[in-house]
Amino acid sequence: MTTANAPARTATASPDSTRNDPVAVVTIAGGHFVHDAFASFLSPLLPLLIAKLGLTLTLAGSLSALQSLPSIINPVLGMIGDRISLRWLAIIAPTATAIAMSLIGIAPTYTVLAILLVVAGISSASWHTPTPVLVARSTGRRVGLGMSVLMMGGELARTLGPLIAVGAVSLWGLEGIWRLIPLGVGASVILYWRTRKLEAPHTARRGGAWAQTWVELRRVLLPIAGIILTRSFVGVALSTYLPTLLTREGDSLLQAGGALSVLMLAGAIGSLLTGTVSDRLGRKRVLSAVLILSPLFMFLFLNVRGWIVLPVLFLLGFMSNSTSPVLLALVQENGRDHPATANGAYMALEFVGGSLITIIVGALADALGLRTAFGICGVVALFAVSFVFLLPRPGGREGGSRSTGSRPQPAAASVGGSA
């Protein structure tokens, strides 16, 4: 028996490898909500930080990039997570992110603010690498549904997070939002209590053919990288600069935060539906539809005024923020013997690519104006759908999903190493 085949054979031997544990999934999704609610504070508070520190839009965009840049370590965390448990990193992450993001209001300089955001970024990397792998293990064959529930927690966080941030500022001022830190501590305690009996199966710790793993991952990660780098222009422009655009055009901070919440609520609903639907209709079909419609709604948003802006923003958020569950399911299905490594590579592409695009959009906005920059982002996002045709054919490789995209058993089998 070859080394490459050994993990696949031993992985299927674990009776616990494809268990269905909805309570675990909901608990992790709840932790995702708390963690990402704090992580989402930067965008709604950016207008205040720009005014307080006298930042240009390029510098403001660099703040978001600094928060995302530590995700470059995700592949390394993934490799570690396929061998030892990263459960403690996931438990600590909500507290660490809550502390860092709740202190940005008292940061006296750009440098201090940047350090806090880098700390939050490291904490975010520690959260987002192991948790999707644990969810894949806890959902058996319905990986798309599990990823939808997990991502819904994150999208709901980006829905309510801006409102929490703006509400806290209204109550205590920008310097007083540190009072929210106990919420993150509470989430960490609940995660510890719920996951304290989870044990990583030894099958994930026996190693495997790393070179073969990367060869297999390359087939799916290269087209996914193209999708991320093109469709992220719309997502980044909206999630980072929408409140700044609206406040500069006359809306109050509360109105701008509310508009961002509408956008993110739609994304939460989209995240719940797209992963589940892709289990039945196929990953590529769902991705194609979403990636075509997203830039079209961006153009519509830029050309409407008045009350109709909110329903258009809802449709735009539904499309622009709903691809992640489908992409995560594809990554887990193709990760096979090293699912944490696969997820780490995907998260690095997602966050680092987004951070670079944030700076690009900020530079475009400084040079041409925010509204023009939004239009350019929509044009670039039109090219995302072309990369869907480069994805591996469903069922075209051993262990891959069939046309429904609903057979991720090998990936779920070895996932516990990062629980």
C-alpha positions as CSV (number, residue, x, y, z in Angstrom):
1,M,0.0,0.0,0.0
2,T,1.5,3.4,-1.0
3,T,1.8,6.4,1.3
4,A,-0.6,8.4,-0.9
5,N,-3.3,5.8,-0.5
6,A,-2.9,5.2,3.2
7,P,-4.7,8.2,4.6
8,A,-7.7,7.7,2.4
9,R,-8.0,4.1,3.5
10,T,-7.5,4.8,7.2
11,A,-9.7,7.9,7.1
12,T,-12.8,5.9,6.1
13,A,-12.2,3.6,9.0
14,S,-13.3,6.1,11.5
15,P,-16.9,5.6,12.5
16,D,-17.0,9.3,13.6
17,S,-15.7,10.7,10.4
18,T,-19.0,11.5,8.8
19,R,-21.2,12.2,11.8
20,N,-24.1,14.6,11.7
21,D,-23.8,17.0,14.7
22,P,-26.1,20.0,14.1
23,V,-25.6,21.4,17.6
24,A,-21.8,21.6,17.0
25,V,-22.5,23.4,13.6
26,V,-24.8,25.9,15.2
27,T,-22.4,26.5,18.1
28,I,-19.5,27.2,15.7
29,A,-21.7,29.4,13.5
30,G,-22.6,31.4,16.7
31,G,-19.0,31.8,17.4
32,H,-18.5,33.0,13.9
33,F,-21.2,35.5,14.4
34,V,-19.6,37.0,17.5
35,H,-16.1,37.0,16.1
36,D,-17.0,38.6,12.7
37,A,-19.3,41.1,14.4
38,F,-16.3,42.6,16.1
39,A,-14.2,42.2,12.9
40,S,-16.7,44.2,11.0
41,F,-16.4,47.3,13.2
42,L,-13.8,49.0,10.9
43,S,-16.1,49.8,7.9
44,P,-18.9,51.6,9.8
45,L,-16.4,53.5,12.0
46,L,-14.1,54.4,9.1
47,P,-15.7,57.9,8.5
48,L,-15.0,58.8,12.1
49,L,-11.5,57.4,12.0
50,I,-10.8,59.3,8.8
51,A,-11.9,62.5,10.4
52,K,-10.1,61.9,13.7
53,L,-6.8,60.9,12.2
54,G,-7.0,62.9,8.9
55,L,-6.6,59.9,6.6
56,T,-6.8,59.8,2.9
57,L,-9.0,57.1,1.3
58,T,-5.8,55.2,0.3
59,L,-4.6,55.2,3.9
60,A,-8.1,54.2,5.0
61,G,-8.1,51.3,2.6
62,S,-4.7,50.2,3.9
63,L,-6.3,49.7,7.3
64,S,-8.6,47.1,5.9
65,A,-5.7,45.6,4.1
66,L,-3.7,45.4,7.3
67,Q,-6.5,43.7,9.0
68,S,-6.6,41.0,6.2
69,L,-2.9,40.7,5.5
70,P,-2.1,38.2,8.4
71,S,-4.3,35.7,6.6
72,I,-1.2,34.9,4.5
73,I,-0.3,32.5,7.4
74,N,-3.5,30.5,6.8
75,P,-1.8,27.8,4.7
76,V,0.8,27.3,7.4
77,L,-1.9,27.0,10.0
78,G,-3.7,24.6,7.8
79,M,-0.6,22.3,7.5
80,I,-0.3,22.4,11.3
81,G,-4.0,21.8,11.7
82,D,-3.8,18.6,9.6
83,R,-1.4,17.2,12.2
84,I,-2.4,18.6,15.6
85,S,-5.5,20.2,17.1
86,L,-6.0,24.0,16.6
87,R,-9.1,24.0,18.9
88,W,-7.6,26.4,21.3
89,L,-6.8,29.0,18.6
90,A,-10.5,28.9,17.6
91,I,-11.6,29.2,21.2
92,I,-9.4,32.2,22.0
93,A,-10.1,34.1,18.7
94,P,-13.4,35.7,19.6
95,T,-11.8,37.2,22.7
96,A,-8.7,38.4,21.0
97,T,-10.6,40.0,18.1
98,A,-13.1,41.6,20.5
99,I,-10.2,43.3,22.4
100,A,-8.4,44.5,19.4
101,M,-11.4,45.9,17.5
102,S,-13.0,47.4,20.6
103,L,-9.8,49.5,21.2
104,I,-9.6,51.1,17.8
105,G,-11.7,54.0,19.0
106,I,-9.0,55.1,21.5
107,A,-6.1,54.6,19.1
108,P,-4.2,58.0,19.1
109,T,-2.3,57.5,15.8
110,Y,-2.4,55.6,12.5
111,T,0.4,53.4,13.7
112,V,-1.4,52.3,16.9
113,L,-4.6,51.7,14.9
114,A,-2.6,49.6,12.3
115,I,-1.1,47.4,15.1
116,L,-4.5,46.7,16.6
117,L,-5.9,45.7,13.2
118,V,-2.9,43.4,12.5
119,V,-3.6,41.7,15.9
120,A,-7.3,41.3,14.9
121,G,-6.1,39.9,11.6
122,I,-3.9,37.3,13.2
123,S,-6.8,36.3,15.5
124,S,-9.1,36.1,12.4
125,A,-6.7,33.8,10.7
126,S,-6.7,31.6,13.8
127,W,-10.5,31.4,13.6
128,H,-11.2,30.9,9.9
129,T,-8.6,28.2,9.2
130,P,-9.9,25.4,11.6
131,T,-13.6,26.1,11.9
132,P,-14.8,25.3,8.3
133,V,-13.0,22.0,8.5
134,L,-14.7,21.1,11.8
135,V,-18.0,22.0,10.3
136,A,-17.3,19.8,7.3
137,R,-16.7,16.9,9.7
138,S,-19.9,17.6,11.6
139,T,-22.2,17.7,8.6
140,G,-21.5,14.3,7.0
141,R,-22.3,14.4,3.3
142,R,-24.2,17.7,3.3
143,V,-21.1,19.9,3.2
144,G,-22.8,22.7,1.2
145,L,-25.5,23.0,3.9
146,G,-22.9,23.1,6.7
147,M,-20.9,25.8,5.0
148,S,-24.1,27.8,4.4
149,V,-24.9,27.7,8.1
150,L,-21.3,28.6,9.0
151,M,-21.2,31.5,6.6
152,M,-24.6,32.7,7.6
153,G,-23.2,33.3,11.0
154,G,-20.5,35.5,9.5
155,E,-22.9,37.3,7.2
156,L,-25.3,38.0,10.0
157,A,-22.3,39.4,11.9
158,R,-21.6,41.8,9.1
159,T,-25.3,42.6,9.2
160,L,-25.6,43.5,12.9
161,G,-21.9,44.3,13.5
162,P,-22.2,47.8,11.9
163,L,-25.3,48.5,13.9
164,I,-23.7,47.3,17.1
165,A,-20.7,49.5,16.4
166,V,-22.7,52.6,15.6
167,G,-25.0,52.0,18.5
168,A,-22.0,51.7,20.9
169,V,-20.6,55.0,19.5
170,S,-24.0,56.7,20.1
171,L,-24.0,55.5,23.7
172,W,-20.4,55.8,24.7
173,G,-18.6,57.7,22.0
174,L,-15.9,56.4,19.7
175,E,-13.5,56.0,22.7
176,G,-16.0,54.0,24.8
177,I,-16.7,51.0,22.6
178,W,-14.2,48.9,24.7
179,R,-17.2,48.2,26.9
180,L,-18.3,45.5,24.3
181,I,-15.3,43.3,25.1
182,P,-17.2,40.9,27.5
183,L,-19.3,39.7,24.5
184,G,-16.2,38.2,22.9
185,V,-15.1,36.6,26.2
186,G,-18.5,35.0,26.6
187,A,-18.3,33.5,23.1
188,S,-15.0,32.0,23.9
189,V,-16.3,30.4,27.1
190,I,-19.3,28.9,25.2
191,L,-17.0,27.5,22.5
192,Y,-14.7,26.0,25.1
193,W,-17.6,24.4,26.9
194,R,-19.2,22.9,23.7
195,T,-16.0,21.6,22.2
196,R,-14.2,20.5,25.3
197,K,-14.9,16.8,24.6
198,L,-14.0,16.9,20.9
199,E,-11.0,14.8,20.1
200,A,-9.0,14.8,16.8
201,P,-8.9,11.4,15.1
202,H,-5.4,10.1,14.7
203,T,-5.9,9.5,10.9
204,A,-5.4,13.2,10.2
205,R,-2.0,13.1,11.9
206,R,-0.3,10.4,9.9
207,G,0.8,12.8,7.2
208,G,0.4,11.9,3.5
209,A,1.8,12.8,0.1
210,W,2.0,16.6,0.4
211,A,3.2,17.0,-3.2
212,Q,0.2,15.0,-4.5
213,T,-2.1,17.1,-2.3
214,W,-0.8,20.4,-3.8
215,V,-1.1,18.9,-7.3
216,E,-4.7,18.1,-6.6
217,L,-5.5,21.4,-4.9
218,R,-3.9,23.4,-7.8
219,R,-6.7,22.2,-10.1
220,V,-9.3,23.8,-8.0
221,L,-7.4,26.7,-6.3
222,L,-6.1,28.4,-9.5
223,P,-9.6,29.0,-10.9
224,I,-10.9,29.8,-7.5
225,A,-8.1,32.4,-7.2
226,G,-9.3,34.0,-10.4
227,I,-12.9,34.1,-9.1
228,I,-11.8,35.7,-5.8
229,L,-9.6,38.3,-7.4
230,T,-12.3,39.5,-9.8
231,R,-15.6,39.2,-7.9
232,S,-13.9,40.7,-4.7
233,F,-13.8,44.1,-6.4
234,V,-17.6,44.4,-5.8
235,G,-17.5,42.9,-2.4
236,V,-14.6,45.0,-1.1
237,A,-16.0,48.2,-2.5
238,L,-19.3,47.7,-0.8
239,S,-18.1,46.2,2.6
240,T,-15.3,48.8,3.1
241,Y,-16.4,52.0,1.4
242,L,-20.2,52.0,1.2
243,P,-20.7,53.9,4.5
244,T,-18.1,56.4,3.4
245,L,-19.8,56.9,0.0
246,L,-23.2,57.4,1.6
247,T,-22.0,59.8,4.3
248,R,-20.1,61.9,1.7
249,E,-23.3,62.1,-0.3
250,G,-25.4,63.4,2.6
251,D,-26.5,60.4,4.7
252,S,-26.0,60.2,8.4
253,L,-23.7,57.7,10.0
254,L,-26.7,55.8,11.3
255,Q,-28.3,55.7,7.8
256,A,-25.0,54.6,6.2
257,G,-24.6,51.8,8.9
258,G,-28.2,50.7,8.3
259,A,-27.6,50.5,4.5
260,L,-24.5,48.4,5.2
261,S,-26.6,46.1,7.5
262,V,-29.2,45.7,4.7
263,L,-26.4,44.6,2.3
264,M,-25.0,42.2,4.8
265,L,-28.4,40.7,5.8
266,A,-29.0,39.9,2.2
267,G,-25.6,38.3,2.1
268,A,-26.5,36.1,5.1
269,I,-29.7,34.9,3.4
270,G,-27.7,34.3,0.2
271,S,-25.0,32.4,2.0
272,L,-27.7,30.1,3.6
273,L,-29.3,29.4,0.3
274,T,-26.5,29.1,-2.2
275,G,-24.5,26.4,-0.5
276,T,-27.7,24.3,0.1
277,V,-28.9,24.8,-3.4
278,S,-25.5,23.9,-4.8
279,D,-25.8,20.5,-3.1
280,R,-28.7,19.8,-5.4
281,L,-28.0,21.8,-8.6
282,G,-24.2,21.7,-8.7
283,R,-21.5,24.1,-7.6
284,K,-20.7,25.5,-11.1
285,R,-24.3,26.3,-12.0
286,V,-24.9,28.2,-8.9
287,L,-21.6,30.1,-9.1
288,S,-22.2,31.1,-12.7
289,A,-25.6,32.6,-11.9
290,V,-24.4,34.5,-8.9
291,L,-21.3,35.8,-10.6
292,I,-23.2,37.1,-13.6
293,L,-25.9,38.9,-11.5
294,S,-23.7,40.5,-8.9
295,P,-22.0,43.1,-11.2
296,L,-25.3,43.8,-12.9
297,F,-26.9,44.8,-9.6
298,M,-23.8,46.9,-8.9
299,F,-24.5,49.0,-12.0
300,L,-28.2,49.2,-11.1
301,F,-27.3,50.5,-7.6
302,L,-25.1,53.3,-9.1
303,N,-28.0,54.5,-11.2
304,V,-30.9,54.6,-8.8
305,R,-31.9,57.2,-6.1
306,G,-34.4,57.4,-3.3
307,W,-36.2,54.6,-1.5
308,I,-35.4,52.0,-4.3
309,V,-31.8,52.0,-3.2
310,L,-32.5,49.7,-0.3
311,P,-34.2,46.9,-2.3
312,V,-31.4,47.2,-4.9
313,L,-28.8,47.0,-2.1
314,F,-30.6,43.9,-0.8
315,L,-30.4,42.1,-4.2
316,L,-26.8,43.3,-4.6
317,G,-25.8,41.9,-1.2
318,F,-27.6,38.6,-1.9
319,M,-25.5,38.1,-5.0
320,S,-22.1,39.6,-4.0
321,N,-21.8,37.9,-0.6
322,S,-23.1,34.5,-1.3
323,T,-20.3,32.7,-3.2
324,S,-18.2,31.7,-0.2
325,P,-20.2,28.6,0.9
326,V,-20.0,27.2,-2.6
327,L,-16.3,27.9,-2.9
328,L,-15.7,26.4,0.6
329,A,-17.6,23.3,-0.3
330,L,-15.5,22.9,-3.5
331,V,-12.3,23.3,-1.5
332,Q,-13.3,20.7,1.1
333,E,-14.4,18.3,-1.5
334,N,-11.0,18.6,-3.3
335,G,-8.9,18.8,-0.1
336,R,-9.2,15.0,0.5
337,D,-6.4,13.9,2.9
338,H,-5.4,17.4,4.1
339,P,-8.6,19.5,4.3
340,A,-7.2,22.0,6.8
341,T,-4.3,22.8,4.4
342,A,-6.8,23.2,1.6
343,N,-9.0,25.5,3.7
344,G,-5.9,27.5,4.8
345,A,-4.9,28.1,1.2
346,Y,-8.4,29.2,0.3
347,M,-8.6,31.6,3.2
348,A,-5.2,33.1,2.3
349,L,-6.5,33.8,-1.2
350,E,-9.7,35.2,0.1
351,F,-8.3,37.6,2.7
352,V,-5.0,38.6,1.2
353,G,-6.6,39.1,-2.2
354,G,-9.3,41.2,-0.7
355,S,-6.7,43.3,1.3
356,L,-4.8,44.1,-1.9
357,I,-8.0,45.0,-3.8
358,T,-9.1,47.3,-0.9
359,I,-5.9,49.4,-1.4
360,I,-6.5,49.4,-5.2
361,V,-10.2,50.6,-4.8
362,G,-9.1,53.3,-2.3
363,A,-6.5,54.6,-4.8
364,L,-9.1,54.6,-7.5
365,A,-11.5,56.5,-5.3
366,D,-8.8,59.1,-4.4
367,A,-8.0,59.6,-8.1
368,L,-11.5,59.4,-9.7
369,G,-14.1,59.5,-6.9
370,L,-15.9,56.8,-5.0
371,R,-18.8,56.4,-7.3
372,T,-16.5,56.0,-10.4
373,A,-14.4,53.5,-8.5
374,F,-17.5,51.5,-7.7
375,G,-18.4,51.4,-11.4
376,I,-14.9,50.2,-12.3
377,C,-15.3,47.4,-9.7
378,G,-18.4,46.2,-11.4
379,V,-16.7,46.0,-14.8
380,V,-13.8,43.9,-13.3
381,A,-16.3,41.6,-11.6
382,L,-17.9,40.7,-14.9
383,F,-14.9,38.6,-15.7
384,A,-15.3,36.3,-12.7
385,V,-17.7,34.0,-14.4
386,S,-15.1,33.0,-17.0
387,F,-13.0,31.2,-14.3
388,V,-16.0,29.0,-13.4
389,F,-15.4,27.0,-16.7
390,L,-11.8,26.2,-15.5
391,L,-13.0,24.5,-12.3
392,P,-12.6,20.6,-12.2
393,R,-15.5,18.7,-13.6
394,P,-17.9,17.4,-10.9
395,G,-17.1,13.8,-10.4
396,G,-14.1,14.1,-12.8
397,R,-11.6,12.9,-10.1
398,E,-11.6,10.2,-7.5
399,G,-13.3,11.4,-4.4
400,G,-14.8,14.5,-6.1
401,S,-18.4,15.4,-6.0
402,R,-20.9,14.3,-8.5
403,S,-23.0,16.7,-10.5
404,T,-24.9,17.6,-7.4
405,G,-21.7,18.4,-5.5
406,S,-22.9,16.5,-2.5
407,R,-20.4,13.7,-2.0
408,P,-17.6,15.2,0.2
409,Q,-17.0,12.1,2.3
410,P,-13.2,11.9,2.0
411,A,-12.7,15.5,3.0
412,A,-15.0,15.2,6.0
413,A,-13.2,12.1,7.1
414,S,-9.8,13.6,8.0
415,V,-11.1,16.9,9.3
416,G,-10.9,16.5,13.0
417,G,-7.2,17.4,13.1
418,S,-8.1,21.0,13.3
419,A,-11.0,20.7,15.6
